[in-house]
Amino acid sequence: MLLLKNCYQKYFILWQYAFLKTVFLLDIMQEKFLHIVSFDNPFPPKYGGVIEVFYKIKALHEIGYKIHLHCFVSQIPHSFPELNAICESVYFYKNAYNPFYIFSKIPFSVISRNDKQLLENLKKLDAPILFEGLKTVYLSANPAINNRLKILRLHNIEQDYFQGISKSENNWLKKMLFSLESKKYKAYEYIISNFQKVICLSKFENDYINKKFQNSTYIPVFHGNDTILNLDGFGKYAIYHGDLNSADNKKAVEYLIEIFQDVKDYKLVIASDSNEKFVKRLIGNSKNIEFVFLENFTHLQELLKEAHINIVISFQKSGTKLKLINSLFNSRFCIINENIIDDEIVAGFCTQITNKSELISEINALKLVSYNDSQLRKDTLENYLSDVKNAEKIHDLISN
């Protein structure tokens, strides 16, 4: 009897061990691992592209992904606690700015992101790879990762983007180099066929890729806003904000300063963390136009909260402008032109203009109108533009 009891205890312990081991292995199998290759350090999220990357990582982390992040940078940071908090590992690779790359058939912004250590680090863990933009795809055709699920998050149709920059640029050398980069991207576009799946952030780009490669899905931009502010009533001014290192944004500022020199009875705030001297020189003696140096995203939110009219315009068609999403979540009326967004649901909350006279007319009309769209925006956009829900759409693409 004692022998039987000991034998039973022994088999029970073995069964318990096997059960726990199986549960542990199933748990490992259910873990969601993902490599993300970024064209830049996504923290701090200071401009459109890296804002998109950072809040995508954050949302994927929130739904359970264990992310191994790979970033190409000009300078490798000493510490990055904000990224360590949402990633399993973070690797940095320095951009290789070799002037002879200008003579390569591969676009300069691609070949300069070609670190061999990236391949070694990707090989360490057999997991899907999400490439952020065509700038990061130099190693995507390497045989060592042929068996991986490779996903491209397309940030722009790059040949159109660089051609647009070329047209907006005043410096003849930069204009020529941007035009050359555009031609190289046009020839390099075949690389998209190496990806099983592409995720676009505009409807136009999604249609374009599907016609050529039949592998694209539209998922709206990631932006970091959770709730629509209740701001019914009047704000105090019109606002334009953006990175003024961009030739297109500088052109927009020049355009708007001309507009508000005609609309003298209403204030325009231009907010940026760059090119303050350039803007102040254009403003001159205009009493109704003010430049505000942006300290951080919280500061931007405060400015948007006080604004009555957001003017979001661009002279080139390139994806979805994140500045519009920030304005829709944190401010009141939005005036856009056709180059800002092509998602009908989002554009439906904006007033679209096509020329200077229409813009002046809308400013003069809206400055007298009390804003009352907060609840309607809340009911629609908090769900449609939810970062977490859109991260789940990426998960569905990876899983299926």
N, C-alpha and C positions, 0 to 999 in steps of 0.2 A: 504493500500500500504506500509506504514511504517512497519507494522507488518510482512508483507511478506518479506520485505528487511532484517529486523532483523533476521527472521527465516533462510533466505538464508545465511546470514553471519555466523550464529551459525553452520549450517550444513557444510558450507565450512571449518570453523575452525576445526570441528570434523573430516571431511574428510582428511584435511591436516595433522592433528595429527596422524590419522590411517595410512596414507601413509608413513609418516616419521618413525613411529614405525615399519612398515613392512620392510622398507629399512634398518633400524638399525638391525632388527632381521636377515634379510638375510645376512647382512654384518658380523654379529656374526657367523652365520652358515658357512660362507665361510672362516672364519679365520682357519688357519691350526696350531693346537696345537700338540706338540710332547714331550713326556718324553724321555730323553736319559740317560742311566745308564752307566757311564764310570768306568773302572778299576783303573783309576789314574786321577790326575789333568791334563787336556789337555793343560794348559798354565803354563810356556812357552812350545811350541812344540819342545822338545829337542831330542826325539828319535822316532823311527819308529811308534810304536803303538799310542802314543799321538799326533804325527803329523797328522796321519790319522784321529783321533777323532776331533782334533781342526779344521782342514780345512773342514771336513764334516759339523760340526756345522756352521761354517762361510758360507759355500755354501747354506745350508738349510735356514739359516737366510736371505740370499740374495734373495731367491725365495719366501720369505714370511712366513716362519715357525716361530711360537712363541714357543721357546724351553725352557723346564724346565729341567735343567741339574742336575744330581745327580752323585757325584764323591766320590769314595773311595780313601783315602789318608793315608799316614803315619803321616803327620803333616797337620793340618788344617790351611790354610793361613789366614792372617789378612785382606787382601784386594785382590780383583781380578777384577779390572776395565775392563780388556780386555775381560773377560767372561761376565760381566754384560752388556757390549756393544752389545753382540750378543745373549743374553739369556733373557728370561722373569724372570727367577729365577734360582739361583744356590745354591745347597745344598752340604755340605761336610759331609762325614761319616768316622770315623777313622777305619782303619783296625784292626780287633781283633786278635792279634798275641798270641793266647793261645797255648802253647806247646802241650797240650793234643789233639789238633786238628790233630796232626800227626797220631793218632790212629783211626781217623774217616775214614769211607769208602768213604766219599766225599773228593775230592781233597782239599788239604790245601789252595790253592790259591782261591778256591770257598768259602769254609766254613768260611774263615777269612773275607769275605765280606758279612756279614749276619745281618746288622743293622736293627732292627725292625722299626726304625724311617723312613727308606726308604719306607716301606710298607705304613705307615701312610701318607707320602708325595705323594706317587703315587695315593692313594685313594682320595686325595683332588681334582684332576682334571681327569675327564673321557676322556682320550686321549690315542692314541696308544703309545706303549713303545718300544723303540729301545735299546736292550741290546748290549753293546760293548764287544764282546768276551765272551767265556764260563766262564771266571772268575767272571762275574757279575750276573750269572743266579740263584743264590741260592733261591731267592724268586719267580722265574718265575712260579712255579707250585702252588703258594698259591691260594686258592679258591677266595680270595677277588679280584683278578684281572683276574679271569677266563673269564670274558666277554670282555676283552680288546684284541685288535689286538697286538700281541707280535711278534716282529721281532728281529732276532739275526744277528748281523754283526759278522761273524766268522773270527777271525784274524789268526787262525792256526788250523790244526788238532792237538789238544793239546797233545795227547799221542805221536805223532811223534815228536813234538817240544821238549817236555821234555826228550824224549829218545835221541834226537840229542844233547841236552845240556849235558846229562849224559855222552855221549861218548866223548865230547870235554873237559869235566871237569877233572882236575888233582887231585883235593882234593877228597879223597876217601869217606868222609862223605857226601859231596855235591853230588858226583856221585851216591851214594846210595839213597839219598833223592829224587833226580831228577828222578831216575829210578822208585822209588815207586810212585811218582806223576804221571808218565806216565801210570803206571798200573791202578791207580785210575781213570784217565781220560778215559781210554779205557772202564772201567766198567760203568762210569758215562755218556757215550755218548748218552744213551737212552733219556736223558733230551731234546735233540734236537727235539724230536717228540712233545714237548709241544708248539713249535713255529709254527705259521701259515706260516711264511716265513723266509727264511734264505738268507742272502746276503754274498757271498764269494768274496774274492779278488784275487783268483787264479783259473785257469781253472781246475787244478787237484782237488782242494778241492771242487769246484762246482760239478764236476762229482761224486766224492766220496759221497757227501751228497745226491745228487739226486738218486744215486743207493740205498742208505739206507733209505732215508726219503721222497724223491720226493717233496721237498719243497724249492729248492735252485735256486738262480739267481746270475749270475756273474756280478758284477759292479767293475770296476777298482779302484785302490787305490786313495784316496784323498791326495793331496800333497802340495797345496798352490802356485804352479807356474802358471803363466798366459801365458807367451810368451816364445818362443824359442829364445835364443840369436843368433844373426848372428856372428858367430865366425870363419868363413872360414879362412884358413891359418894354421899357426903353433902356438902351445902353447910351454910351457917351460919345462914341466916335466910330469911324471906319478904321479897319486894321488890315495891313498886309504883313505877313511874316514869312521868312525863308532864309536859306543859306545864301548869302550874297557873294560867295566865291563862285557860284554858278553863273555862267554868262546869261542863261535864260532868265534867271531871277533878277539879275541886274537890269536886263532889258525891261522886265515887268515894272521894276521900281522907277525907271526913267519915264515909262509910259504913265504910271499913276501920279507921279509928281506933276507932269504936264496936266493931267486931268484935274487935280485938286488946286492947281493954280487958276483954273476956271471956276471950280466949285469953292469959292473963297469963304463961304459961310458955314462950312462943315470941316471938322478936324479929321486928318489922316494920321494914324500912327504906323510907322514902319519899324518893325521889330526884327532884330537879327543879332547874332553874336560875331558878325564879320563885316568888314568894309564900311565902318562908321564914317570915315573921312569922305569916302566916295559919295555917300548919301547926303551928308551935311553940305557938301559942295553943291550938289544938285538942288537941295532945298533953298539955299541962299537966304533971302529975306522973307520967304513965305511964312506968315504967322500961323497958318492953320495946319502946317505939316511938321511932325516931330519924329525924330529918330530915337528909339529906345533900345539900349543894349540889353540883349537877352542874357540873363544869368544862368537859367536852367529851365527845365520843362515846367516846374511849378510856377515860375515867374511867367512863362507863356500862358499857362492856364488862367492866372490872375488877370492878365491883359485881355484875354479872350472873354472872360466873364464880364468885363466892363464894356466890351465892344458892342455896338449895335449892328454894324454891317461888316462882314468879312468879305474881302475881295481876293479871290483865288483865280489868277489867270496865268496862262503859259503860252509861249509862242512856238512850242513844239509838242507833238503828240508822243507821250512816253509813259504808258502805264497809268496808274492811279496816283494822284497826288495826296500824300498822307496829310498834308496841311489842311486839306478839306475835311478829312475825317475828324481831326482834332477840333476844327471849327464847329462841325455839326454836333459834337458831344459837349463842347464847352462854351458855346457862344450862341448868337442869334441868327440874323439873316445872312445868307451866303449868296454872293454873286460869282458866277463862274463863266468861263468861255468853254468852247467845245473840246479843248485839249486836256481838260482836268480829269474827267471820269466818263465812262461810257456804260456804267451800270445804271439802268433806268430807275431801279428802286432808290438808290442813293441820290441820283441826280434830281429825282422828283422833289426833294426837299430844298432845292436851290433855284435861283433865278438865273437863266442863261442869257448871255448877251453875245452879240457878234461883232460890234464895232464901238467906236469911241462915243458916238452920240447916244447909243442905247445905254452904255454904261453911265454916262452923266445923267440921263433920264431916270434910271433905276435908283441911283444914289439920291437924287432929289425927291423921288417918290418914297423910298423906304425910310429916309430920315424922319418922316412925318408919321410913320405907321408904328403902332404898338405891336410888338412881337407876341404871338400866342400859339406857337407850334410845338411847345415843349412836350406835351403829352403824346401827340401824334408821333413825333420823332422817337420818344421813349418806347412806345408800343411796337414800333417797327425795327428801329436800328439796333436796340440793345440785344435783340435776338439775332438779326440778320448779320450783324457785324461783331458778334461775340467771338473773342479770340479763342476761348475754350471750345466752343462748338465748331469753329473752323479747324482747330487742332484735331478734333475728332474726325473731321473729314479727311485730313491727311492720314490719320491712323487707318481709316477704312481703305484708303488707296494702298497703304503698305500691306494691309492684311489680305487684300483680295487679288 
